[in-house]
């Protein structure tokens, strides 16, 4: 049986935004979704999870996050049988339903939003065999991950809006012409021409966002070596270490990874890597760099987020500053004077 899975995927995988309605067609208010940060509920029969499908689900969703100092999974997986999938379980924010049905000929795959709760992403695959289910997971796992991570960012942003430090947003808008949302605990550490550093410090962690601009010359600004060279020049100047002459730099032993993404409707390069201190020791952590172009101003804009958390796991902290980066909003021309 030959099935063109790629064509079938294009036909069936539509992002469906649902408004819950009762039998009379009236809109129903959905409950708030539940689940911890980066937690994924997998709904499938136990015999399916015990075989190759279960292994592939873990390989996709519990894979190690690239370039973290220690091993951490992309998602924490919670499993449940379809017969138990009711009540509180239907309100999980991220749900993946994997069903094997030998009676069907063609697999079906749907991505739906806000089915039983809000916000919520539900991905459901029904396949005639384990091998076809595994094939779909291998081919489209990155799409599934991006949908769940987008939902995580939206949830974090919504939560941060409720506890926003509005003074930071207003100061950034007045000084530069753009806005970003920062929750309680953040403060502007440095604000200079073409540069701002906003940070949050606790006894055990440090979360940071830096934004910097330079005139746009050509598309070489998207070259990985140029992105890292610019980053290193900025951090050397603006991000000092705890000892004399120490400063932040990019860890060269582990090459950063990068890819093109859609960043709030703009073409951007996302670069992930590790940072360390030059002329000092024992400090480092992960960073994410977003580089894009403002065509109206002929400017290259970079938003770089990084954390320092030596005594704790880093995934959730990094997701938080990543979500902050995605709140970048520009209604006017960037002021670089």
Secondary structure in CASP SS format (residue, H / E / C, confidence):
PFRMAT SS
TARGET T0000
AUTHOR 0000-0000-0000
METHOD secondary structure of the structure
MODEL  1
X C 1.00
X C 1.00
X C 1.00
X C 1.00
X H 1.00
X H 1.00
X H 1.00
X H 1.00
X H 1.00
X H 1.00
X H 1.00
X H 1.00
X C 1.00
X C 1.00
X E 1.00
X E 1.00
X E 1.00
X C 1.00
X C 1.00
X C 1.00
X E 1.00
X C 1.00
X C 1.00
X C 1.00
X C 1.00
X C 1.00
X E 1.00
X C 1.00
X C 1.00
X C 1.00
X E 1.00
X E 1.00
X C 1.00
X E 1.00
X C 1.00
X C 1.00
X C 1.00
X C 1.00
X E 1.00
X E 1.00
X E 1.00
X E 1.00
X E 1.00
X C 1.00
X C 1.00
X H 1.00
X H 1.00
X H 1.00
X H 1.00
X C 1.00
X C 1.00
X H 1.00
X H 1.00
X H 1.00
X H 1.00
X H 1.00
X H 1.00
X H 1.00
X H 1.00
X H 1.00
X H 1.00
X C 1.00
X C 1.00
X E 1.00
X C 1.00
X C 1.00
X C 1.00
X C 1.00
X C 1.00
X C 1.00
X C 1.00
X C 1.00
X E 1.00
X C 1.00
X C 1.00
X E 1.00
X E 1.00
X E 1.00
X E 1.00
X E 1.00
X C 1.00
X H 1.00
X H 1.00
X H 1.00
X C 1.00
X C 1.00
X H 1.00
X H 1.00
X H 1.00
X H 1.00
X H 1.00
X E 1.00
X C 1.00
X E 1.00
X E 1.00
X E 1.00
X E 1.00
X E 1.00
X E 1.00
X E 1.00
X C 1.00
X C 1.00
X C 1.00
X C 1.00
X C 1.00
X C 1.00
X C 1.00
X E 1.00
X E 1.00
X E 1.00
X E 1.00
X E 1.00
X E 1.00
X C 1.00
X C 1.00
X C 1.00
X E 1.00
X E 1.00
X C 1.00
X C 1.00
X E 1.00
X E 1.00
X E 1.00
X E 1.00
X E 1.00
X E 1.00
X E 1.00
X C 1.00
X C 1.00
X H 1.00
X H 1.00
X H 1.00
X H 1.00
X H 1.00
X H 1.00
X H 1.00
X H 1.00
X H 1.00
X H 1.00
X H 1.00
X H 1.00
X H 1.00
X H 1.00
X H 1.00
X H 1.00
X H 1.00
X H 1.00
X H 1.00
X H 1.00
X H 1.00
X H 1.00
X H 1.00
X H 1.00
X H 1.00
X H 1.00
X H 1.00
X H 1.00
X H 1.00
X H 1.00
X H 1.00
X H 1.00
X H 1.00
X C 1.00
X E 1.00
X C 1.00
X H 1.00
X H 1.00
X H 1.00
X H 1.00
X H 1.00
X H 1.00
X H 1.00
X H 1.00
X H 1.00
X H 1.00
X H 1.00
X C 1.00
X E 1.00
X E 1.00
X C 1.00
X C 1.00
X C 1.00
X E 1.00
X C 1.00
X C 1.00
X C 1.00
X E 1.00
X E 1.00
X E 1.00
X E 1.00
X E 1.00
X E 1.00
X C 1.00
X C 1.00
X E 1.00
X E 1.00
X E 1.00
X E 1.00
X E 1.00
X E 1.00
X E 1.00
X C 1.00
X C 1.00
X C 1.00
X C 1.00
X E 1.00
X E 1.00
X E 1.00
X E 1.00
X E 1.00
X E 1.00
X E 1.00
X E 1.00
X E 1.00
X E 1.00
X C 1.00
X C 1.00
X C 1.00
X H 1.00
X H 1.00
X H 1.00
X H 1.00
X C 1.00
X H 1.00
X H 1.00
X H 1.00
X H 1.00
X H 1.00
X H 1.00
X H 1.00
X H 1.00
X H 1.00
X H 1.00
X H 1.00
X H 1.00
X H 1.00
X H 1.00
X H 1.00
X C 1.00
X E 1.00
X C 1.00
X C 1.00
X C 1.00
X C 1.00
X C 1.00
X C 1.00
X E 1.00
X E 1.00
X E 1.00
X E 1.00
X C 1.00
X C 1.00
X C 1.00
X C 1.00
X C 1.00
X C 1.00
X E 1.00
X E 1.00
X E 1.00
X E 1.00
X E 1.00
X E 1.00
X E 1.00
X C 1.00
X C 1.00
X E 1.00
X E 1.00
X E 1.00
X E 1.00
X E 1.00
X E 1.00
X E 1.00
X E 1.00
X E 1.00
X E 1.00
X E 1.00
X E 1.00
X E 1.00
X C 1.00
X C 1.00
X C 1.00
X C 1.00
X C 1.00
X E 1.00
X E 1.00
X E 1.00
X E 1.00
X E 1.00
X E 1.00
X E 1.00
X E 1.00
X E 1.00
X E 1.00
X E 1.00
X C 1.00
X C 1.00
X C 1.00
X C 1.00
X E 1.00
X E 1.00
X E 1.00
X E 1.00
X E 1.00
X E 1.00
X E 1.00
X E 1.00
X E 1.00
X E 1.00
X C 1.00
X C 1.00
X C 1.00
X C 1.00
X C 1.00
X C 1.00
X H 1.00
X H 1.00
X H 1.00
X H 1.00
X H 1.00
X H 1.00
X H 1.00
X H 1.00
X H 1.00
X H 1.00
X H 1.00
X C 1.00
X C 1.00
X C 1.00
X E 1.00
X E 1.00
X C 1.00
X C 1.00
X C 1.00
X C 1.00
X C 1.00
X C 1.00
X C 1.00
END
